[in-house]
């Protein structure tokens, strides 16, 4: 009986060790584009949950209790940073009571760390609208920033899960190669339209515009986070005519009536774009997000030529 008991206990330990050794790292990302990067690097070694839906405004997310449960069990939290998630993430993290994902611990990863941030305000007051004090948080719309985030995330995964470090690094190399192969193609597609003046709904696209040499001259919002007003639109329309603005870029979750009115008055073309992976079925990973976006923009501008 003693031998049988020892054998069973040994088998029990082996089962526990095996299940632990093969358990996937549980990663919670605030947005689907950050989650897509985590999947690229972690692949079958990770289980990734994204909080913000790819079809909703990431500034305003319903902090559902189910997210607290996910965060409680997470090995890593990927926070975009720059206070994009300030309205909803802190409540979830506090409720999760998970030491691993608190600032200062390896399981807390800030994606914007090391990014060259645009539009960081020198001064800040309420009259400026909903301005992010540390700069524009939509940095993932520059594919070069996606590569930087992937590199830093790989380093962190290697720190947390050293046994699979080589696996993560190989996946990173594959991902970086795909981006490096694609970037010249995207730049070539947009090269004929360099300097094209565009208007956007919100200040969502400055990183994208800078990478591909487009000129954002104004927004439909009079100030960040402030809905378009009749006064602002009445001033915007003649400016767009004078400047020869050809494109109005809006996120898929925005209302359409005002952009379409402005387009009708100015002759500009409205392009509706997903800003996160999974916003449309054609954008199921980080690379295809840019494939779709750039195809939409070039098609619209060709019709305006």
Buried (B, 14 or more C-beta within 10 A) or exposed (E): EEEEEEEEEEEEEEEEEEEEEEEBBBBBBBBBBBBBBBBBBBBEBBBBBBBBBBBBBBBEBEBEEEBBEBBBEBBBBBBBBBBBBEBBBEEBBEBBEBEBBBEEBEBBBBBBEEBEBBBEEEEEEEEEEBBBEBBBBBBBBBBBBBBBBBBBBBBBBBEBBEEBBEBBBEBBEEBBEBBEEBBEEBBEBBEEBEEBBBBBBBBBBBBBBBBBEBEBBBBBBBBBBBEBBEEBBEEBBEEBEEBEBBBBBBBBBBEEEBBEEBBEBBEBBBBBBBBBBBBBEEBBBBBBBBBBBBEBBBEBBEEEE
